[in-house]
Amino acid sequence: MNYISDLRKVVGRDLVMTVGCGVLIENEKGQVLLQKRSDTGEWCVPGGALEPGETYKQAAKRELSEEVGIMVDENDLQLFGLYSGDDREIHYPNGDVVYSLSVIFKCNKYEGVISDEDSEVLEHRFFEKKEIPSQLFIPDARPILDWARGMDKIEVK
């Protein structure tokens, strides 16, 4: 199922409201996994759009499997933050426009090998808090920077 693709057939490139679910994955060194997008070349939180009938955690788990090649247990996903605001309107290079509310989880356990094989991804890399790249995908900048500042509680923004 790809709800957004089906919706685009009806509304074209006009603004569509979506819910994105992403995961800040920390490794044993306390570094965070970021994903370099193939459409913009910017770094973001691994994740993607919620599909009809999914829970937030199911969507996050599915997106990690599809884009990163790893599996997480839904019970290990802890809510990190809820994000809305002006920076959530996204104009993609292909002309699509979305306003994406974002549900971000945090997790430090996963199984499998991280892969860069998905067509939406150029690279995955773990970063230290002080080494976060400046080329961040704007909608994902706030959760990444909140993590880098040491935030570890639920926030609504």
N, C-alpha and C positions, 0 to 999 in steps of 0.2 A: 504494500500500500504506500502511496506517496500523495498524501492529501494536498500538499502545496502545488505539486505539478498538475494535479487534476484541477485545482482551483485556478491556476494560471491560464488554463484553457478557456476559462470563462471570463476572467477579469483582465487578462493580459498582464502588462507590467505594472499596473496601478498598485497603490499601497494595499498591502494585506497585513492584518494583525496575526502574529504567531506567538507561540511560546517556545523558547529555546531552553534546552536542558544540557548543562555542561558539568564537567567534573575537574576539579583541581586535584590531581594525583600527586601525592608526595612519595618520594622514595625513602629508603632507610637513612639517607644522608640529609633529609629535610629539604631536598630540592623539589621543584614543581615541574611537571611535564607540560610543555606547551607544544602546540601544533602550528606549523607554518602552512598557511593557506595557499592553494595553487591559484586561486583567482586574483588575489591581491598581493601575495608575497609577504603578508603580515602575520604576526604571531597571535594566537588565540587560545582559548580554553577548548579542549576537545569536547565536542558535543554536537547537538543539532536539534531539529524541530520535533516537538511532540506530535505524534500521530493520534487521530481519533481513537478513543478507547484505552489508550495507554495511561499509566500513572507516570508521574515525573521520573520516578526511579527506574521504571521500565524503559522509558525513552533514553535516559542517560546510559543505562547498561547496554541497550541496543546500539547506540551511537558509538560507544567505546569499542564494541565488538566490530562494527562496520568500518570505522575510520582508523582505529588504532590497532586492532587485532588482538585486544586483550579482553579478559572477562573479569568482572567484579561481582561480588555478592551484594545484592540490594541492601542487606542488613548492615553492610560496611559503609554505605553512603550516608554521610551526615550533612544536613542542610548547612550551607555556608552563608548564602545570601540570596535575596530576591531583589532584582534590579529592574527599574523602569526609569523613564525620564527622556529628555531630549536626545541624548546620545544613543538611544535605542532605535532611532529611525536609520535604516540601513539602505544605502543606494548601491546595489551590486554592479560590477562592471558590465554585466549583460543587460542592464537597464531595469531589472526587477527592483521594486521598493517594498520593504517590509518595516513594520514596527514590531520589534520582538521583545516581549517581556522575557526576563531571563531568570531561571531557577538554577542556582549554582550549588553543587555538592562538593564535598571534600572527602577524600579517601586515601588511605595509605597501604591498601592491600589490593593486589591484582594477580591474575594468573595469565600465563602466556608470554609471547614475545612481541614486543612493540614493533609494528610494521609501518612502512611508509608507502605501501602498495596502493592504497585507496587513491582514486583520481582527484579527490578534493584536497590532497595533502602533498606537500613537497618534502616535509621533514618533521620528525618529532625529536625533541631534545629536553633534557632536564636542566633547569636553571637554579642557581643560588638566588636568594632574595636580593642580594646586591648586584646581580648580573642580569636582571630582567632587561630584555632588549627594548630599545626605544621604538622600534617599528611594530607597535601593537595595533591590532584590529580594534578600532575605537569602541565598538560596543562591548568588547571584552576587556578593555583597559581597566575599568574600575574594579572588577573582581580580582584581576591579577595584581593590581597595585595594592588593594586591600590586603591580599595574602602577603605580599612583600613587606607590608608595614606590620605584619605580625597579627593581624586580625584572625581570630579563630572562633568567633561566635556568630550566631545568626544575626543578620542585619537586613533591614528592609530599606531600600533606597529607590 
